[in-house]
Amino acid sequence: MSTTKTGMGQAAPSEQAGGHHGEPYAPVFGPRRAELEELMTRYPTKMAVLLPALWMVQEERGWVSPEAMAEVATLLELTPAYVKGVVSFYTMYHQHPVAKHFIQVCTTSPCNVCGAEDVVNALLKQTGCEELGVASPDGRYQVIEVECLGACGFNTPLMVNEKFIESVTVESVPALLASLG
């Protein structure tokens, strides 16, 4: 099964391969094996390639399924438990399918002072998401709060997939969503 890429390299939720909804798992590193092997030449050990390999999986599928974790573990000669531990430690890796536009809003104290909660509420309302972490009915949007995006010099920063957007306001939310298509 092939995946159709949408937006920022994310596969649409209904099209994600990886043993989801009873579909057979299609290896990520069949077509991308050469890319992985080239990466291995730049690192001192196979274990050191783990984070980039996981990024490759997520880029290809939109999330890192248990089957993909097992595939990576085998290729890098690691235990599946070790790979799962790394995936579960880093919040940047999705362990479940996510919407086409995965929106992360910084809601730490400095951002809240600048209106982050109002931005979150505007995003939830205008995307049709009923609550944080739940995809919109059309599968296009998913909004979550994050503790920090490391951009304290900007009012209410957020990320849409891998794209950083600074100084988001309630008033700029409609234009932001329109730009996502």
Protein Blocks (a to p, Z undefined) as FASTA:
>chain_A
ZZddehjhpacfklcgehighiacddfklmmmmmmmmmmmmpfbfklmmmmmmmmmmmmn
opacfklmmmmmmmnopafklmmmmmmmpmkbcfbdcdfblcdddfbfklmmnommmmmm
mmmmmnopabghiacfklmaccdddfbeoiakbghiadehjaccehiafklmmmmmmmnZ
Z
